Amino acid sequence: MNPKNRNIIIAVAVLILVALVAFFSLNHQGGVKASAGEKTVKVGIMSGDKQDQEVWKSVAKTAKEKYDLKLKFVYFSDYNQPNEALLSGDIDINAFQSYNYVKTWNKAHKSDIVAVGNTYITPMHIYSKEISKLSDLKEGSTVAIPNDASNESRALFVLQSAGLLKLTTSDSSKLVGLPDITENPHQLKFKEVDASQTPRALDSVALSVVNYNYATAASLPKSESVFMEPLNKTSAQYINFIAATSKEKNNKVYKEVAKAYASKATEKAIKEQYPDGGELPAWDLKL
């Protein structure tokens, strides 16, 4: 072979090799996107809710197909972590909380977390392994309720709706606690536990007021629910949403994630994962 031609061939081969190395480095190093237009959004969700994770898989598919977005999920085990991660910038958005929860959180932490789109609503349930109807409840029974301020308040209003106690107010937009109980005809005792532990508490209490996501995560059968929280106009505060910091509330990409959630595909996924109707789409909910 002519030395000149051989040198040309070697030079071309080197250029091709360099181009291939650069290509694979761009597409695989540090999670860089394979598509030039694709963006990655870190979404904080709860680790214990497998059904919710399946719904989000559907959302991720819609986000990819319609908006060229890649959703990367970061999982948390309790209600305090996702907002802390959002404020620190470890995640871009999160989806686990309701409006009444974030109102309490923002006040306590002097933060500015806001909604970029509604997701779903889940009525709370009162569960029991001891009784099948509330009229069989024994005097002096112990009731487990969540220990964070917003969910405890909500649980107490659920117990009031069930006729088990009376509070200083019937306005569930107000935040109440145990000192706000004015009538306790059954002389109920209260065990305050982390919201995620309310299903487990059923082994040691007569009743437990449980958030629906933790009920499904613990595979609590619907037959053990002795009361469901009624839905009405005041229930709007219990709608869950996709959250961001206020400076990002108009972020186009995060709005696209919200649009991907508020889709027919997501509605179908929710119905498949929650066939008993315990979780309801809330982006167009009329109360």
C-alpha positions as CSV (number, residue, x, y, z in Angstrom):
1,M,0.0,0.0,0.0
2,N,1.2,3.5,-0.8
3,P,2.5,5.0,2.4
4,K,0.6,8.2,1.7
5,N,-2.7,6.3,1.4
6,R,-2.0,4.2,4.5
7,N,-1.5,7.4,6.5
8,I,-4.8,8.8,5.2
9,I,-6.6,5.6,6.2
10,I,-5.0,5.6,9.7
11,A,-5.9,9.3,10.2
12,V,-9.6,8.6,9.2
13,A,-9.7,5.6,11.5
14,V,-8.4,7.7,14.4
15,L,-11.0,10.4,13.7
16,I,-13.8,7.8,13.6
17,L,-12.6,6.3,16.9
18,V,-12.5,9.7,18.6
19,A,-16.0,10.6,17.4
20,L,-17.4,7.3,18.7
21,V,-15.7,7.8,22.1
22,A,-17.1,11.3,22.3
23,F,-20.6,10.1,21.3
24,F,-20.8,7.3,24.0
25,S,-19.3,9.6,26.6
26,L,-22.0,12.3,25.9
27,N,-24.8,9.8,26.1
28,H,-23.8,7.8,29.2
29,Q,-21.6,9.9,31.5
30,G,-23.4,11.2,34.6
31,G,-26.9,10.7,33.3
32,V,-26.6,13.0,30.3
33,K,-29.5,12.6,28.0
34,A,-29.4,10.5,24.9
35,S,-31.6,12.9,23.0
36,A,-30.4,16.4,22.4
37,G,-33.8,17.9,23.3
38,E,-34.6,15.6,26.3
39,K,-34.6,17.1,29.8
40,T,-34.4,15.2,33.1
41,V,-36.6,16.1,36.0
42,K,-36.0,14.7,39.5
43,V,-39.3,13.8,41.1
44,G,-39.6,13.0,44.8
45,I,-42.3,10.4,45.6
46,M,-42.9,8.0,48.5
47,S,-41.2,4.7,48.6
48,G,-44.0,2.8,50.4
49,D,-46.7,3.4,47.9
50,K,-46.2,0.8,45.1
51,Q,-49.5,1.7,43.4
52,D,-48.5,5.4,43.2
53,Q,-45.2,4.4,41.7
54,E,-47.0,2.4,39.0
55,V,-49.1,5.5,38.2
56,W,-46.0,7.6,37.9
57,K,-44.5,5.0,35.5
58,S,-47.4,5.9,33.3
59,V,-46.8,9.6,33.8
60,A,-43.1,9.1,32.8
61,K,-44.2,7.4,29.6
62,T,-46.5,10.2,28.7
63,A,-43.9,12.8,29.6
64,K,-41.3,11.1,27.4
65,E,-43.7,10.7,24.4
66,K,-45.4,14.1,24.5
67,Y,-42.8,16.4,26.0
68,D,-39.4,14.6,25.5
69,L,-38.9,14.7,29.3
70,K,-37.2,12.0,31.3
71,L,-38.5,11.6,34.9
72,K,-36.0,10.4,37.4
73,F,-37.6,9.2,40.7
74,V,-36.1,9.8,44.1
75,Y,-37.8,7.8,46.9
76,F,-38.6,8.9,50.4
77,S,-39.8,7.0,53.5
78,D,-41.5,9.7,55.5
79,Y,-43.4,13.0,55.0
80,N,-40.6,15.3,56.1
81,Q,-38.0,14.3,53.6
82,P,-39.5,15.3,50.2
83,N,-39.9,19.0,51.1
84,E,-36.5,19.2,52.7
85,A,-35.0,17.7,49.5
86,L,-37.0,20.2,47.4
87,L,-35.8,23.2,49.3
88,S,-32.2,22.0,49.2
89,G,-32.3,21.4,45.5
90,D,-31.7,17.7,45.7
91,I,-34.9,17.2,43.7
92,D,-36.8,19.4,41.2
93,I,-40.4,18.7,42.2
94,N,-42.2,16.3,44.5
95,A,-45.6,14.7,44.6
96,F,-46.9,13.4,47.9
97,Q,-48.7,16.2,49.8
98,S,-52.0,18.0,50.0
99,Y,-52.8,21.7,50.2
100,N,-53.5,21.6,54.0
101,Y,-50.2,19.8,54.6
102,V,-48.1,22.3,52.6
103,K,-49.8,25.2,54.4
104,T,-48.7,23.9,57.7
105,W,-45.2,23.0,56.4
106,N,-44.6,26.4,54.9
107,K,-45.7,28.2,58.1
108,A,-43.5,26.0,60.3
109,H,-40.4,26.1,58.0
110,K,-40.9,29.6,56.6
111,S,-40.7,28.1,53.2
112,D,-42.4,28.9,49.9
113,I,-43.5,25.6,48.4
114,V,-46.4,25.9,45.8
115,A,-48.4,23.8,43.5
116,V,-47.8,23.4,39.8
117,G,-50.6,21.0,39.1
118,N,-53.2,18.8,40.9
119,T,-52.9,15.0,41.0
120,Y,-55.4,13.1,43.1
121,I,-57.4,13.0,46.3
122,T,-57.7,10.1,48.7
123,P,-60.3,10.0,51.5
124,M,-59.0,8.9,54.9
125,H,-60.4,5.7,56.4
126,I,-60.9,4.5,59.9
127,Y,-59.7,0.9,60.2
128,S,-60.2,-1.7,62.8
129,K,-59.3,-5.3,63.4
130,E,-61.5,-5.5,66.5
131,I,-64.9,-4.3,65.3
132,S,-66.9,-4.3,62.1
133,K,-69.0,-1.3,62.8
134,L,-68.5,1.8,65.0
135,S,-71.5,1.1,67.2
136,D,-69.5,-1.8,68.6
137,L,-66.7,0.4,69.9
138,K,-66.0,-0.1,73.6
139,E,-65.6,2.7,76.0
140,G,-62.0,3.7,76.7
141,S,-60.7,2.3,73.4
142,T,-57.5,3.6,72.0
143,V,-57.4,5.3,68.6
144,A,-54.2,5.7,66.5
145,I,-53.9,9.0,64.6
146,P,-51.0,10.5,62.6
147,N,-48.7,12.7,64.7
148,D,-47.9,15.5,62.1
149,A,-50.0,18.6,62.6
150,S,-52.0,18.6,59.3
151,N,-52.8,14.9,59.2
152,E,-53.6,14.8,62.9
153,S,-56.1,17.6,62.3
154,R,-57.6,15.9,59.4
155,A,-57.9,12.6,61.3
156,L,-59.7,14.4,64.2
157,F,-62.2,15.9,61.8
158,V,-62.8,12.4,60.3
159,L,-63.5,11.1,63.8
160,Q,-65.9,14.0,64.3
161,S,-67.6,13.1,61.0
162,A,-68.0,9.6,62.3
163,G,-69.7,10.9,65.4
164,L,-67.0,9.7,67.8
165,L,-66.1,13.1,69.3
166,K,-66.7,16.8,69.0
167,L,-64.2,19.6,68.3
168,T,-64.2,23.3,69.0
169,T,-65.1,23.8,65.3
170,S,-66.6,22.1,62.4
171,D,-64.5,24.1,59.9
172,S,-61.9,21.6,58.7
173,S,-59.9,24.3,57.2
174,K,-58.8,25.2,60.7
175,L,-55.9,23.3,62.3
176,V,-56.9,21.4,65.4
177,G,-55.2,19.1,67.8
178,L,-56.1,16.9,70.8
179,P,-56.7,20.0,73.1
180,D,-59.5,21.0,70.8
181,I,-61.7,18.0,71.6
182,T,-64.7,19.3,73.6
183,E,-66.7,16.1,73.8
184,N,-65.4,12.5,74.0
185,P,-68.4,10.4,74.9
186,H,-66.6,7.1,74.5
187,Q,-63.6,8.3,76.6
188,L,-61.3,7.4,73.8
189,K,-57.6,7.4,74.3
190,F,-55.2,8.6,71.5
191,K,-52.0,7.1,70.3
192,E,-50.0,9.6,68.1
193,V,-47.7,7.8,65.6
194,D,-46.0,8.6,62.3
195,A,-48.5,8.5,59.5
196,S,-46.7,5.6,57.9
197,Q,-47.1,3.6,61.1
198,T,-50.9,3.9,61.4
199,P,-51.6,0.6,59.7
200,R,-49.1,-1.2,61.9
201,A,-50.7,0.4,65.0
202,L,-53.9,-1.7,64.3
203,D,-52.3,-4.6,66.2
204,S,-52.4,-2.6,69.5
205,V,-55.4,-0.2,69.1
206,A,-59.1,-0.5,68.5
207,L,-59.2,2.0,65.7
208,S,-56.6,3.7,63.4
209,V,-57.2,6.6,61.1
210,V,-55.1,5.9,58.1
211,N,-54.1,7.9,55.0
212,Y,-55.2,5.8,52.0
213,N,-51.7,5.5,50.4
214,Y,-50.4,3.9,53.6
215,A,-53.5,1.7,53.8
216,T,-52.8,0.3,50.3
217,A,-49.1,0.0,51.0
218,A,-49.9,-2.2,54.0
219,S,-52.5,-4.2,52.0
220,L,-55.3,-3.3,54.4
221,P,-58.4,-4.9,53.1
222,K,-61.4,-2.7,52.4
223,S,-63.5,-4.9,54.7
224,E,-61.4,-3.5,57.7
225,S,-62.5,0.0,56.9
226,V,-65.3,1.0,59.2
227,F,-65.7,4.6,58.1
228,M,-64.6,6.7,55.0
229,E,-64.0,10.4,55.1
230,P,-66.9,12.2,53.3
231,L,-66.0,14.4,50.3
232,N,-67.4,17.9,50.1
233,K,-66.4,21.5,49.3
234,T,-64.0,21.6,52.3
235,S,-62.2,18.5,50.9
236,A,-60.4,20.7,48.3
237,Q,-57.6,21.2,50.9
238,Y,-56.9,17.5,50.8
239,I,-56.2,17.4,47.1
240,N,-52.6,16.3,46.4
241,F,-50.4,18.1,43.9
242,I,-47.1,18.4,42.2
243,A,-45.0,20.8,44.2
244,A,-42.1,23.2,43.4
245,T,-40.6,26.2,45.1
246,S,-42.3,29.5,44.3
247,K,-39.5,30.8,42.1
248,E,-40.1,27.8,39.9
249,K,-43.9,27.9,39.9
250,N,-44.0,29.0,36.2
251,N,-41.2,26.7,35.1
252,K,-42.3,25.4,31.7
253,V,-40.8,22.0,32.1
254,Y,-42.5,21.4,35.5
255,K,-45.8,22.5,34.0
256,E,-45.3,19.9,31.3
257,V,-44.8,17.2,34.0
258,A,-48.2,18.4,35.5
259,K,-49.8,18.2,32.0
260,A,-48.4,14.7,31.6
261,Y,-50.0,13.7,34.9
262,A,-53.4,15.3,34.0
263,S,-53.9,12.9,31.1
264,K,-56.3,10.1,30.1
265,A,-53.4,7.6,30.4
266,T,-52.9,8.6,34.0
267,E,-56.6,8.5,34.8
268,K,-56.6,4.9,33.4
269,A,-53.6,4.0,35.4
270,I,-55.2,5.3,38.6
271,K,-58.3,3.2,38.0
272,E,-56.2,0.2,37.4
273,Q,-54.1,0.6,40.5
274,Y,-57.0,1.6,42.7
275,P,-60.0,-0.3,41.4
276,D,-62.0,0.3,44.7
277,G,-62.0,4.0,44.0
278,G,-59.9,4.9,47.0
279,E,-57.8,7.3,44.9
280,L,-59.5,9.7,42.6
281,P,-58.1,11.9,39.8
282,A,-58.3,15.5,41.0
283,W,-57.1,17.7,38.2
284,D,-60.7,18.3,37.1
285,L,-62.5,17.3,40.3
286,K,-65.7,19.1,41.0
287,L,-66.6,19.2,44.8
